[in-house]
Amino acid sequence: MGKIQEITDFIRDFNLLQETWIEEKDLQRTMRKLDERFRWTAKPVIRSKTKGRAAGGQLLGIKKNLNWGPVEEWEFGLVVRGRVAGEQVTLITVYNNVGVGKLKSSLEELIEGIERRGDKILIVGDWNARIGEKQGRTDKHEDDKWHRNSEYKVLNWEGRRLLGMCQEIWDRLF
């Protein structure tokens, strides 16, 4: 089985919901209603003003039969460690509502700490960047023969910054 298939199988054991708009006061009630086959962790929304819409919020569900460590928060998401295909992996979730440039330095600092432990890294989330049919490098895996096919053909400035960042950190990812 190729590396891409192993990652795909691994991702099926997780649920990541973003922009949940769940506030701290509603977390416990919401968590009781979720699928009991998963261990759920939440990052509540951030409200910058008393009135108006809150931003962000994440729910991460990990199947209970997986032996993954505790979930930790970081500035833009959640972080959790476990094993995939015999390798130690750290999963980083991202919700970007500040721009790739502002998020990049915090993410690089997080990645450096993970690399010191020798973990592989998998990053998932909502970057709020449009990359159209562009994609990061795919020459890392010999079985990676797919082409990104997107209805949304626009490549915006944030998308360019995201693709540039992916090129810089590609060899450090799972």
Residue frames relative to the residue before (quaternion, step in Angstrom):
aa qw qx qy qz dx dy dz
M 1.0000 0.0000 0.0000 0.0000 0.00 0.00 0.00
G 0.4279 -0.7232 0.4872 0.2378 3.58 -0.92 0.91
K 0.6917 -0.4967 0.3456 0.3943 3.54 -1.31 0.40
I 0.6407 0.5234 -0.3345 0.4513 3.61 0.95 -0.82
Q 0.6549 0.5030 -0.3140 0.4685 3.62 0.95 -0.82
E 0.6328 0.5269 -0.3322 0.4600 3.60 0.99 -0.78
I 0.6579 0.4934 -0.3068 0.4792 3.58 0.98 -0.84
T 0.6354 0.5285 -0.3287 0.4571 3.59 0.99 -0.83
D 0.6526 0.5003 -0.3127 0.4754 3.60 0.92 -0.87
F 0.6398 0.5360 -0.3081 0.4565 3.56 1.02 -0.86
I 0.6646 0.5211 -0.3088 0.4375 3.59 0.90 -0.91
R 0.5924 0.5817 -0.3639 0.4223 3.62 1.12 -0.54
D 0.6496 0.5142 -0.3104 0.4661 3.59 1.22 -0.36
F 0.6946 0.4138 -0.2499 0.5328 3.56 1.33 0.08
N 0.1165 -0.7317 0.6621 0.1121 3.53 -1.30 0.48
L 0.0089 -0.7775 0.6288 -0.0074 3.55 -0.85 0.97
L 0.0559 -0.7775 0.6264 -0.0048 3.54 -0.69 1.14
Q 0.1075 -0.8143 0.5698 0.0255 3.57 -0.78 1.03
E 0.7998 0.2124 -0.2294 0.5124 3.51 -1.31 0.53
T 0.1490 0.8438 -0.4969 0.1373 3.54 0.93 0.99
W 0.2417 -0.7964 0.5054 0.2278 3.57 1.19 -0.61
I 0.4159 0.6902 -0.4854 0.3391 3.60 1.15 0.51
E 0.2726 -0.7770 0.5515 0.1334 3.54 -0.69 1.13
E 0.7112 -0.4695 0.3234 0.4113 3.56 -1.27 0.50
K 0.6812 0.5176 -0.2941 0.4261 3.59 0.88 -0.93
D 0.7309 0.4193 -0.2285 0.4876 3.61 1.17 -0.51
L 0.4219 0.7561 -0.4386 0.2408 3.61 1.26 -0.17
Q 0.6981 0.4865 -0.2990 0.4318 3.61 0.68 -1.02
R 0.6549 0.5045 -0.3132 0.4675 3.60 0.92 -0.85
T 0.6618 0.5025 -0.2996 0.4688 3.59 0.97 -0.85
M 0.6602 0.5300 -0.3108 0.4319 3.60 0.89 -0.93
R 0.6296 0.5465 -0.3414 0.4341 3.62 1.04 -0.66
K 0.6858 0.4992 -0.2743 0.4530 3.59 1.17 -0.54
L 0.5807 0.6294 -0.3584 0.3718 3.60 1.24 -0.25
D 0.7115 -0.4647 0.3375 0.4049 3.55 -1.32 0.44
E 0.3787 -0.7737 0.4706 0.1913 3.58 -0.64 1.14
R 0.5412 0.6124 -0.4092 0.4057 3.61 1.24 -0.11
F 0.7124 0.4148 -0.2282 0.5180 3.58 1.30 -0.30
R 0.3493 -0.6491 0.6257 0.2552 3.52 -1.32 0.49
W 0.1738 -0.8319 0.5247 0.0493 3.57 -0.49 1.22
T 0.0438 -0.7469 0.6631 0.0213 3.51 -1.18 0.77
A 0.1454 -0.8104 0.5649 0.0558 3.56 -0.97 0.83
K 0.1626 -0.7003 0.6827 0.1306 3.48 -1.29 0.59
P 0.3293 -0.7868 0.4814 0.2020 3.59 -0.33 1.19
V 0.6395 -0.5232 0.4010 0.3956 3.54 -1.29 0.35
I 0.3339 -0.6976 0.5948 0.2193 3.51 -1.32 0.38
R 0.1475 -0.7789 0.6066 0.0599 3.53 -0.77 1.05
S 0.2653 -0.8027 0.5162 0.1376 3.57 -0.45 1.21
K 0.7672 0.1735 -0.1068 0.6082 3.57 1.23 -0.47
T 0.6378 -0.5346 0.3851 0.3989 3.56 -1.20 0.45
K 0.7631 0.2336 -0.1380 0.5866 3.55 0.98 -0.83
G 0.6365 0.5294 -0.3925 0.4007 3.53 -1.24 0.33
R 0.6658 -0.5386 0.3631 0.3671 3.51 -1.33 0.27
A 0.4162 -0.6830 0.5436 0.2545 3.54 -1.06 0.79
A 0.3106 -0.7550 0.5502 0.1752 3.58 -1.22 0.44
G 0.8174 0.3000 -0.2182 0.4408 3.52 -1.21 0.67
G 0.3436 0.7179 -0.5746 0.1910 3.48 -1.13 -0.76
Q 0.0359 0.8008 -0.5950 0.0587 3.57 -0.83 0.97
L 0.1121 -0.7270 0.6702 0.0982 3.51 -1.29 0.58
L 0.0637 -0.7881 0.6122 0.0090 3.56 -0.80 1.04
G 0.0773 -0.7914 0.6062 0.0134 3.55 -0.75 1.11
I 0.0807 -0.7753 0.6262 0.0147 3.57 -0.88 1.03
K 0.5097 -0.6505 0.4549 0.3319 3.60 -0.76 0.97
K 0.5320 -0.6800 0.4171 0.2841 3.54 -0.88 1.02
N 0.6434 0.5425 -0.3373 0.4219 3.59 1.07 -0.59
L 0.5871 0.5378 -0.3774 0.4730 3.60 1.28 -0.10
N 0.3274 -0.7510 0.5432 0.1837 3.55 -0.96 0.84
W 0.1748 0.7899 -0.5582 0.1840 3.55 0.36 1.30
G 0.5676 -0.6257 0.4294 0.3192 3.53 -1.16 0.65
P 0.7119 -0.4217 0.3261 0.4572 3.55 -1.30 -0.13
V 0.4309 -0.6774 0.5359 0.2613 3.54 -1.19 0.61
E 0.1402 -0.7837 0.6026 0.0547 3.54 -0.92 0.99
E 0.4077 -0.6823 0.5442 0.2684 3.54 -1.23 0.49
W 0.0366 -0.7242 0.6829 0.0881 3.50 -1.31 0.47
E 0.7857 -0.3921 0.1991 0.4351 3.56 -1.23 0.34
F 0.8214 0.2345 -0.0934 0.5115 3.61 0.90 -0.90
G 0.8342 0.0253 -0.0143 0.5507 3.61 1.13 0.32
L 0.5939 -0.5439 0.4650 0.3677 3.50 -1.22 -0.75
V 0.1537 -0.7726 0.6114 0.0754 3.57 -1.24 0.52
V 0.0927 0.7881 -0.6037 0.0763 3.58 -0.96 0.90
R 0.2732 -0.7704 0.5609 0.1310 3.59 -1.11 0.78
G 0.1900 0.7646 -0.6043 0.1184 3.52 -1.19 0.69
R 0.5341 -0.6179 0.4703 0.3342 3.56 -1.30 -0.19
V 0.0071 -0.7574 0.6526 -0.0197 3.53 -1.11 0.89
A 0.8466 -0.0446 0.0034 0.5304 3.57 -0.84 1.01
G 0.7296 -0.4601 0.2354 0.4478 3.57 0.95 0.91
E 0.6713 0.4701 -0.3036 0.4860 3.60 1.24 0.05
Q 0.4716 -0.6399 0.5228 0.3078 3.56 -1.16 0.66
V 0.0396 -0.8126 0.5794 -0.0484 3.58 -0.71 1.15
T 0.1688 -0.7346 0.6439 0.1317 3.54 -1.17 0.66
L 0.2236 -0.7597 0.6031 0.0956 3.54 -0.83 1.11
I 0.0940 -0.7791 0.6196 0.0186 3.56 -0.82 1.08
T 0.1593 -0.7593 0.6209 0.1121 3.58 -0.85 0.95
V 0.1523 -0.7952 0.5854 0.0425 3.54 -1.09 0.79
Y 0.0179 0.7196 -0.6932 -0.0363 3.52 -1.14 0.75
N 0.1299 -0.8251 0.5497 0.0135 3.55 -0.43 1.29
N 0.1229 0.7804 -0.6056 0.0952 3.55 -0.54 1.17
V 0.6441 0.5140 -0.3186 0.4685 3.58 1.27 0.37
G 0.6014 -0.5353 0.3742 0.4603 3.60 1.24 -0.23
V 0.5948 -0.6057 0.4059 0.3385 3.55 -1.07 0.83
G 0.6310 0.5626 -0.3389 0.4129 3.60 0.94 -0.82
K 0.6993 0.4531 -0.2721 0.4814 3.61 0.90 -0.89
L 0.6685 0.5077 -0.2953 0.4562 3.57 1.05 -0.74
K 0.5809 0.6580 -0.3560 0.3207 3.57 1.05 -0.84
S 0.6953 0.4754 -0.3082 0.4422 3.62 0.73 -0.92
S 0.6449 0.5084 -0.3192 0.4731 3.59 1.01 -0.77
L 0.6533 0.5057 -0.3051 0.4736 3.59 1.00 -0.83
E 0.6491 0.5171 -0.3244 0.4539 3.61 0.92 -0.83
E 0.6333 0.5201 -0.3261 0.4712 3.58 1.01 -0.77
L 0.6465 0.5129 -0.3064 0.4744 3.58 0.99 -0.85
I 0.6565 0.5166 -0.3018 0.4593 3.60 0.93 -0.93
E 0.6378 0.5365 -0.3340 0.4403 3.61 0.94 -0.84
G 0.6535 0.5061 -0.3114 0.4689 3.59 0.99 -0.80
I 0.6510 0.5083 -0.3074 0.4725 3.57 1.01 -0.80
E 0.6487 0.5276 -0.3145 0.4494 3.58 0.99 -0.84
R 0.6072 0.5617 -0.3556 0.4351 3.59 1.07 -0.68
R 0.6622 0.4746 -0.2973 0.4978 3.59 1.18 -0.55
G 0.4870 -0.6861 0.4161 0.3449 3.59 1.26 -0.30
D 0.4258 0.7134 -0.4591 0.3145 3.62 1.23 0.28
K 0.4321 -0.5928 0.5986 0.3219 3.51 -1.35 0.36
I 0.2770 -0.7801 0.5461 0.1280 3.58 -1.15 0.57
L 0.0406 -0.7593 0.6494 0.0083 3.55 -1.05 0.91
I 0.1021 -0.8040 0.5856 0.0162 3.58 -0.71 1.12
V 0.0263 0.7867 -0.6145 0.0532 3.58 -0.87 1.02
G 0.4343 0.7292 -0.4789 0.2243 3.57 -1.17 0.36
D 0.5866 -0.5512 0.4768 0.3531 3.48 -1.41 -0.30
W 0.1693 -0.8247 0.5375 0.0488 3.54 -0.38 1.30
N 0.2709 -0.7724 0.5207 0.2427 3.61 1.23 -0.32
A 0.5216 0.5698 -0.4297 0.4675 3.52 0.94 1.03
R 0.2780 -0.7577 0.5691 0.1569 3.59 -1.00 0.80
I 0.0625 -0.8225 0.5654 0.0042 3.57 -0.67 1.13
G 0.4015 -0.7363 0.4707 0.2740 3.60 1.26 0.14
E 0.7599 -0.3168 0.2518 0.5087 3.58 -0.74 -1.03
K 0.4176 0.6818 -0.4844 0.3551 3.57 1.25 0.27
Q 0.0328 -0.7823 0.6206 0.0432 3.56 -1.26 0.32
G 0.5916 -0.5510 0.4383 0.3928 3.52 -1.27 0.29
R 0.7386 -0.3782 0.2925 0.4753 3.55 -1.29 -0.03
T 0.1183 -0.7928 0.5937 0.0710 3.56 -1.08 0.72
D 0.4872 0.6881 -0.4286 0.3247 3.59 1.21 0.19
K 0.4658 0.6976 -0.4405 0.3198 3.59 1.24 0.00
H 0.7835 0.2420 -0.1144 0.5608 3.59 1.01 -0.79
E 0.4546 -0.7165 0.4612 0.2595 3.55 -0.77 1.04
D 0.7052 0.4526 -0.2766 0.4705 3.61 1.13 -0.51
D 0.5096 0.6517 -0.4044 0.3900 3.58 1.29 0.19
K 0.1626 0.8328 -0.5044 0.1598 3.58 0.22 1.27
W 0.4830 0.6805 -0.4368 0.3359 3.58 1.12 0.41
H 0.2834 -0.7247 0.6044 0.1712 3.50 -1.32 0.42
R 0.4515 -0.6807 0.5017 0.2848 3.59 -0.93 0.84
N 0.0498 -0.7850 0.6173 -0.0171 3.54 -0.71 1.13
S 0.0462 0.8302 -0.5472 0.0953 3.56 -0.36 1.23
E 0.4779 -0.6390 0.5200 0.3047 3.55 -1.10 0.73
Y 0.7047 0.4377 -0.2356 0.5062 3.53 1.09 -0.80
K 0.1716 -0.8567 0.4832 0.0549 3.59 -0.13 1.30
V 0.5199 0.6798 -0.3970 0.3316 3.60 1.27 -0.21
L 0.1304 -0.7329 0.6628 0.0806 3.53 -1.12 0.81
N 0.0896 -0.8262 0.5551 0.0369 3.60 -0.38 1.18
W 0.7481 -0.4041 0.2785 0.4467 3.56 -1.34 0.10
E 0.6583 0.4960 -0.3114 0.4729 3.60 0.90 -0.87
G 0.6179 0.5425 -0.3355 0.4596 3.59 1.08 -0.71
R 0.6400 0.5148 -0.3174 0.4740 3.58 1.00 -0.81
R 0.6588 0.5022 -0.3039 0.4705 3.57 0.97 -0.87
L 0.6424 0.5217 -0.3186 0.4622 3.59 1.01 -0.81
L 0.6628 0.4950 -0.3058 0.4714 3.59 0.90 -0.90
G 0.6309 0.5260 -0.3276 0.4668 3.59 1.03 -0.75
M 0.6561 0.4972 -0.3086 0.4765 3.56 0.95 -0.86
C 0.6301 0.5338 -0.3333 0.4548 3.60 0.99 -0.80
Q 0.6308 0.5254 -0.3362 0.4616 3.59 0.98 -0.78
E 0.6689 0.5182 -0.2973 0.4423 3.59 0.99 -0.86
I 0.7997 0.3113 -0.1524 0.4902 3.60 0.93 -0.84
W 0.3357 0.8036 -0.4571 0.1805 3.61 1.28 -0.10
D 0.7189 0.4664 -0.2670 0.4409 3.60 0.76 -1.00
R 0.6384 0.5220 -0.3232 0.4642 3.57 1.27 -0.20
L 0.6289 0.5624 -0.3231 0.4287 3.61 1.27 -0.18
F 0.6325 -0.5490 0.4142 0.3564 3.55 -1.34 0.42
